[in-house]
Amino acid sequence: MLAKDLISTDIPPLKVSDTAQKALEWMDEFKVSHLPVIEKTHYVGIISDAEIFDHISANEPISKIKRSLSKPFVFEDAHAYDVLKMYALLKISVIPVIDTKEHFVGAVTSQKMLDYFSQLTAAQEPGSLIVLELHQRDYSLSQIAQIAESNGAKILSLFLTPRSNSTELDVTIKLSVNDVSAVLQTFERFSYTVKASFSQSVQNTAIKDRYDALMHYLNI
């Protein structure tokens, strides 16, 4: 997935001739604290509500602080991971996207990124999660996949989380099955440390048990 595929059509750019008041109204309307600024079709920077409150009055044009605007951006053919990296580094609410001539193409919002990574991690797919704890030298994707598949499960997503100042890491696995009891037993048989597991079937059973208990209480 490229940056140009994540552009939100809901976020328009401001012109340098637009007033501070218009910028604030748009930020409120689109629920963001930053907006890209263009001059004709050329991207000149990004403006925040804090900059407006600190440096210009409501009726003054954005051009007054044009030269002091920061200029974060990604190129339209950048990977979605590059967009996420910029979000993490800069903590801004929109990421401007430009072409090789620095013409403004659009902006990526945090909601677009959330939707994309929800799909990437299969967060909305039914299934279960297992978190393994192991040393980095013991990590083997092929063995983990073999254990899952030998128990009729498919890996929908897998992420590694290294621990700071440590050689250990957490391996978070999203599986296609609700009942992971057999998978857990196999991991333990292969001496894996299961840090946590979250089974949809277990959650649903617990909810049903609480519902049945409530119905029994109401019938008394």
Buried (B, 14 or more C-beta within 10 A) or exposed (E): EBBBEBBBEEBBBBBBEBBBBBBBEBBEEBEBBBBBBBBEEEBBBBBBBEBBEEEBEEEBBBBBBBEEBEEBBBBBEBEBEBBBEBBEEEEBBBBBBBBEEBEBBBBBBBEBBEBBBEEEBBBEEEBBBBBBBBEEEBEEEEEBBEBBEEBEBEBBBBEEEEEEEEEEBBBBBBBBBBBBBBBBEBBEEEEBEBEEBEBBBBEEEEEEEEEEEEEEEEEE
